[in-house]
């Protein structure tokens, strides 16, 4: 037996306790609470925020009529349980969505084709280490992925319970983590890159978290960063892949959607909370970001009407 390995592995145990252990022919430490934890600590940084789980039955009207729908919204997993549909990627690759199978659909332009009825549960989620920045934004392919078969009977039975149980939530998180580990090589590089970006713009991101509103200006962010507006804007866009203004709009829109759906506040009140000049400017901003006015968005969410499963 390799006594060095044994003594390292049981460093927190007394000599008497070690002597009572069974005799191993071979014992090697893979990791413990103090050593060889790099992969575990990095994995702990990855968080999949579950946005929603819905069941939808759609028909030909769900199709995009040969047009590429713009990339919008979070990632989704489509758990198909009936009918057929097709997704066509910009490069011409076609993914057939079949019953009993699950598919990872990233936010990328796609043509949707549906000839008859299509029945699906769709789970929307975000993959972010930095709020508002897709962890897989630099994934070069960004195309639908066939994930294999899913447990239709077992999962559908779990999803009948509303609100969803802790066990069902953990199962969804676990499936997402397993699929990410399987289909996205180079996660170490992605984590390191986003950690570096966060450190570089930490004061800026903290300011956005604290003062997120329509009154927050790019000049305020540049001042927090300690550079001119021009220098800051170029550095920010080069690092995060979108301009400071686009990032602010994304964060502001996410908060606006949360308030519209999760509160009973009047639209005018929400506009005031987010420091828009008035309700008109808020509605114009919301419609530009989401394609529909906030009141319509609220009705759709309340009546569980899917915009795009």
Buried (B, 14 or more C-beta within 10 A) or exposed (E): EEEEBBEBBBEEEEEEEEEEEEEEEEBEEEEEEEEEEEEEEBBEEBEBEBEBBBBBBBEEEBBBEEEBBEEEBBBBBBBBBEBBBBBBBEEEEEBBBEBEBBBBBBBBBBBBBBEEBBBBBBBBBBBBBBBBBBBBBEBEEBBBBBBEEBBBEEBBEBBEEEEBEEEBBEBBBEBBBEBBEEEBEEBEEBBEBBBEBBEBBEEBBEBBEEEBEBEBEBEBBBBBBEBEBEEBBBBBBEBBBBBBBBBBBBBBBBBBBEBBBEEEEEBBEBBBBBBBEEBEEBBEBBBEBBEBBBEBBBEBBEEEEBEBB
